[in-house]
């Protein structure tokens, strides 16, 4: 019998071989669970319980709970795409011949809990990372922008509000762009955009400084 040649598609492996094995075993176990619990209520109860109060340990706690209730492979198979909040990851599950019923169930879990799970991932990796921003502009009687108020909320829920003149924000953005310019970009377009923005703000700052000097010497 002729030996079957691997097609290019078969040669592509997104996950490590041991992860492939865990996903196959986990999906088979989930298929059995769904036979006795078609709505996956037991799994969903655990997810809802651990995502009700998101924090630094949420990912590990849910993974452990699923492993204790079912097995470790089930926990990994569910949490891997869930905490990435990325249903596209399930395309790789399809390559591994995961049953369609399980794929559908996992897509449903991501739709229900993906946003909270992704937030938990952010809390775990960057608890002080920026999550929300809001801006409001305060104008004077002449209709000119007098102050800008910025509200920042990090992943852990702490917030800060900053109110300053537009020049203060120009200087802040300039400093941020200065730091970004030292990072190697993924592509030439990104590099060009950062450089252009940097130069525009730099020019505005120079004009502001010149105008202030003129005002002082008048």
Secondary structure as UniProt FT lines:
FT   HELIX           8..11
FT   HELIX           17..36
FT   TURN            38..39
FT   HELIX           41..51
FT   TURN            56..57
FT   HELIX           58..69
FT   HELIX           72..84
FT   HELIX           87..89
FT   HELIX           90..95
FT   TURN            96..97
FT   HELIX           100..125
FT   TURN            127..128
FT   STRAND          130..139
FT   TURN            141..142
FT   STRAND          145..154
FT   TURN            155..156
FT   STRAND          159..164
FT   HELIX           166..180
FT   TURN            181..182
FT   HELIX           188..217
//
